[in-house]
Amino acid sequence: MNEASEEHAHRSSRVHIWVPFYDADPMGVVHHANYLRYFENARIEWFRRRGITQATMNGPDLQLAVVESQVWYRSAARFDDNLLIEVRLHEMKHISMEFAYRAVVKGDASTNGAEPRLVADGRTVHACVGKSLRLKKIPPEMREKLMSCGEVNEASDTKAVEAP
């Protein structure tokens, strides 16, 4: 593994998902809403591989709330496809973070051994909030763990709205 791919592997995580029957419609095509679940599973694994679990992340007064999500559908995934979901921390701000995702079909009948086929990509933005749902700064310990994962854009929150 070369240095560039090692760095990329350090800031991203990959999760394999076999598309179950119940995620597809009668034509065998994955329902669009399921991609957000696939992305969430990959993001939770991304945190876990960095030593951050839901229990440790959600301290006595800390939650990560999804405040924005987008999915761009590129082609259809189908029942029994082997999906590779890649997630990486794209940007870190004072109270929020953005993750980027790619969902690729690997080894389905339509690829005939060819390159993997992109089926969707997307992004989610998460704000750090307390139990009262008031915005909070990302704790220094968490920020340090997250920023140690490699190349991450660091910016300030420009759209932050103060809670009353």
C-alpha positions, 0 to 999 in steps of 0.5 A: 500500500502506498503512502497516499492510499494509506492516508486515504484509508486512515480518513475513510472507512469502507463497509460491505452491505448485501442488499436484503430482500426487504430493502427492495421494491417489487422490481428488486430495486433498492428503495431510495430511503435505504441509502441514508440507512446504509450511510448511517451504518458506515458512519457509525463504523467510521466512529467505532474504528476510531475508538468512538462509540455511541456510548462514549460520544453521547456523554451526559449532555452531548448528541450529534443531530443530523441537520442536513442530508443529501443523496445523489442517485447515479444508478440502481442497486438491486436485491442481493447486490454487494454494496461497498459504502465508503464514508469520510469526514469531509469538514469539521467546524466548531459545532458541526461536521460533514461526512461524504459517502459513496455507494458502489456495487461490486461484482453484480451481474451487470458489471461482468467483472468490470469496474465497480459501478457507482450507485449513489453518493451523498453527504450528511451534516451533524450538529453537536447539541446538548440534551436540551437541543441547544448547540454546543461546541464539539468537545476538545477530546472528540475534536482531537480524535476526529482531526487525527484521522487525516486530511479534514477541512476545518472551517467555522460554522457560518449558518449556526443559529443561536437557540433561544 
